[in-house]
Amino acid sequence: MQNFDIIIIGGGAAGFFTAINAAELNPELKICILERGKEVLTKVKVSGGGRCNVGHAEFLPRELSANYPRGEKELLGPFHKFMSGDTMQWFEKRGIALKVEDDGRIFPVSDDSQSIINCFIRDTEKFKIQVLKSHAVQTFQREEDFWKVKTSKGDFLAAKIMLATGSNPKMWSILKKLGHKIIDPVPSLFTFNIKDQRIKDLPGIATEAVVRINSNTIDLESNGPLLVTHWGMSGPSILKLSAWGARELQKLNYQFEILVSWLPGVTFENVLNQLKELKTNFAKQQVLKNAQFDLPKRLWQSLAVASGISDGMTWADLNKNQLHNLSSQLTESVFQVNGKSTFKEEFVTAGGVDLKEVNFQTFESKFHKNLFFAGEILNIDAITGGFNFQNAWTGGFLAAKALSEN
Ligand SMILES: Cc1cc2nc3c(=O)[nH]c(=O)nc-3n(C[C@H](O)[C@H](O)[C@H](O)COP(=O)(O)OP(=O)(O)OC[C@H]3O[C@@H](n4cnc5c(N)ncnc54)[C@H](O)[C@@H]3O)c2cc1C
């Protein structure tokens, strides 16, 4: 039986970050990472479209934590100790140049996730952290002062263990047996399936929008770019709703209505008045040929057609009803959502270890001494933009501090 000071279960983002930081704080420690797969860091590899969006340029703890539908309150304290600026410094200190894109997302300058992986592998070698692949952990249990970890390739002993197994159901069921509450996993970060004549021919069109879901059980609103896809709608405004509504939308079996305003911040009345002015000032101009409000032309045409306006009609031809309809289509288009799709294969799981049962100073279990968690195993998840990795880095960093202490 092999003996370690610290065993990290799971060779993903959170596992590697924890192992490296613990070793850096105390190089004497014997640390190993047990990974069930043939490869480690597979999600880091494919993350951010292969570019790895390592974090987000948001440098205020409260603002940063507001991006976590689950974990907002609990991460506030930890972010005061380790957040975006620290993440940037951490990688830059290791020679990984980073850049911030216009929307705030942070990437390696190389635009290649492999640079992040190389950095992690280099550090595990430097600190002699053992990385044992194809070691699937089957169970773990307390044996006197140690944790006994049973894997597909033999048993291991360690004084402290860290679970960084992402959304692996097996680990959750073991934790349930150890008395932890697991919040049911549901998918987050998905796009909406919508079959609707108004957007049928518009895939690829992107525009700023405000999207709202308002039913008996849910009232959510988000804004940002909206992208029309072959299946329906995607883009940051939609993904944010999918994250904040993850649990309620699952209860609705992903059947619900959304209200889209294609003109953020402009009211129905305001638009109606502007349309009336167009009718007066541009009476002879054809409506479909002259897109207004800086909208993409095909979207404008589609909304106008849905308002009962046909090809060749001029502003003078429009009656009161058509003006009303158009103003309504522009500011409160209703679409029926029927199901969801994955977003560029990127998704996270909402659910996991109940946050009430974790000490967020150290990321240690409140029930079991020397049992730590970090990353997606916890009931923490965020919208897209680098926030999910930030959760893994922050948890890993703070747990590493506690793990490395004697
Ligand atoms: C396609 C895609 C792209 C993404 N892009 C981004 C992005 O650009 N930015 C961002 O912030 N977030 C992104 N995310 C989310 C992000 O990848 C996750 O939030 C993050 O990887 C979670 O890290 P983790 O270490 O907790 O879990 P994981 O990365 O899932 O790692 C868990 C590891 O544990 C191993 N494991 C599980 N069970 C066992 C077991 N029983 N024994 C041993 N090992 C086990 C798994 O094989 C895995 O290697 C993306 C997600 C996907 C799917």
The ligand as an ORCA input file, in Angstrom:
! r2SCAN-3c Opt
* xyz 0 1
  C     -16.140     21.876    -23.445
  C     -16.001     22.699    -22.200
  C     -15.359     23.910    -22.254
  C     -15.201     24.690    -21.110
  N     -14.550     25.879    -21.206
  C     -14.385     26.635    -20.084
  C     -13.627     27.846    -20.135
  O     -13.058     28.228    -21.172
  N     -13.513     28.581    -18.978
  C     -14.097     28.172    -17.788
  O     -13.956     28.874    -16.781
  N     -14.771     27.000    -17.710
  C     -14.917     26.225    -18.816
  N     -15.605     25.043    -18.734
  C     -16.002     24.554    -17.398
  C     -14.736     23.968    -16.700
  O     -14.080     23.120    -17.614
  C     -15.093     23.214    -15.434
  O     -15.825     24.048    -14.569
  C     -13.798     22.770    -14.728
  O     -13.076     21.905    -15.578
  C     -14.075     22.071    -13.410
  O     -12.851     21.625    -12.902
  P     -12.779     20.399    -11.894
  O     -11.319     20.159    -11.651
  O     -13.670     20.624    -10.764
  O     -13.403     19.159    -12.695
  P     -12.890     18.442    -14.018
  O     -12.123     19.369    -14.876
  O     -14.109     17.778    -14.585
  O     -11.882     17.335    -13.487
  C     -12.292     16.229    -12.724
  C     -11.308     15.116    -12.949
  O     -11.574     14.077    -12.024
  C     -11.472     12.833    -12.676
  N     -12.269     11.851    -11.927
  C     -13.622     11.789    -11.808
  N     -13.969     10.739    -11.053
  C     -12.827     10.108    -10.679
  C     -12.538      8.951     -9.906
  N     -13.502      8.218     -9.370
  N     -11.250      8.595     -9.718
  C     -10.229      9.336    -10.247
  N     -10.456     10.439    -11.017
  C     -11.726     10.817    -11.236
  C     -12.027     13.131    -14.068
  O     -11.618     12.147    -14.997
  C     -11.424     14.510    -14.336
  O     -10.144     14.419    -14.914
  C     -15.749     24.242    -19.871
  C     -16.422     23.020    -19.818
  C     -16.546     22.239    -20.949
  C     -17.256     20.918    -20.861
*
